[in-house]
Amino acid sequence: MKAKLMNGLTFAINAYAKPINLKAKLMNGLTFAINAYAKPINLKAKLMNGLTFAINAYTKSINVKAKLMNGVTFAINVNTNL
């Protein structure tokens, strides 16, 4: 009788523990899925930052070039006026 009660109790505990484990596994799976999804977003963000940096660096060089051209044009105009 005692053994059956103990078995019944063990069975009840196991039956309760299984859903907890399943829940934990589901949560881990969800966390994994979120992380797997988040990584490409981070990579995308880093790529976008790199791209933005490259565009800014290129834009700056264009601006410098434009300023140089304005300076050359200004110098040509000054020489022409003389």
C-alpha positions in Angstrom: 0.0 0.0 0.0 2.8 2.4 1.0 4.7 1.5 -2.2 1.7 2.1 -4.3 1.1 5.5 -2.6 4.8 6.4 -3.1 4.5 5.3 -6.8 1.3 7.3 -7.2 3.1 10.3 -5.6 6.1 9.9 -7.8 3.8 9.6 -10.8 2.0 12.7 -9.8 5.3 14.6 -9.4 6.6 13.4 -12.7 3.3 14.3 -14.4 3.7 17.8 -13.0 7.4 18.0 -13.8 6.9 17.1 -17.4 4.8 20.2 -18.3 7.4 22.4 -16.5 10.2 20.8 -18.6 8.1 21.2 -21.8 7.5 24.8 -20.8 11.2 25.3 -20.2 12.1 23.7 -23.5 9.5 25.8 -25.3 10.9 28.9 -23.7 14.4 27.9 -24.7 13.2 27.3 -28.2 11.5 30.7 -28.3 14.6 32.4 -26.9 16.7 30.6 -29.5 14.4 31.7 -32.2 14.4 35.3 -31.0 18.2 35.2 -30.8 18.5 33.7 -34.2 16.2 36.4 -35.6 17.9 39.2 -33.6 21.4 38.3 -34.9 20.6 39.1 -38.5 18.9 42.3 -37.4 22.1 43.2 -35.5 24.2 42.2 -38.5 21.9 44.2 -40.8 22.2 47.2 -38.4 26.0 46.9 -38.4 26.0 46.6 -42.2 23.8 49.6 -42.4 26.0 51.6 -40.1 29.0 50.6 -42.2 27.2 51.6 -45.3 26.2 54.9 -43.7 29.8 55.5 -42.7 31.0 54.7 -46.2 28.4 57.1 -47.7 29.3 59.8 -45.2 33.0 59.4 -46.0 32.2 59.5 -49.7 29.9 62.5 -49.3 32.7 64.3 -47.3 35.2 63.7 -50.1 32.6 64.9 -52.6 32.1 68.0 -50.5 35.9 68.6 -50.2 36.1 68.1 -54.0 33.3 70.6 -54.5 35.1 73.1 -52.2 38.3 72.6 -54.1 36.5 73.1 -57.4 34.9 76.3 -56.0 38.3 77.5 -54.9 39.7 76.7 -58.4 36.8 78.5 -60.0 37.2 81.4 -57.6 40.9 81.6 -58.4 40.2 81.4 -62.2 37.6 84.2 -61.8 40.1 86.4 -59.8 42.8 85.8 -62.5 40.3 86.6 -65.3 39.2 89.8 -63.6 42.8 91.0 -63.3 
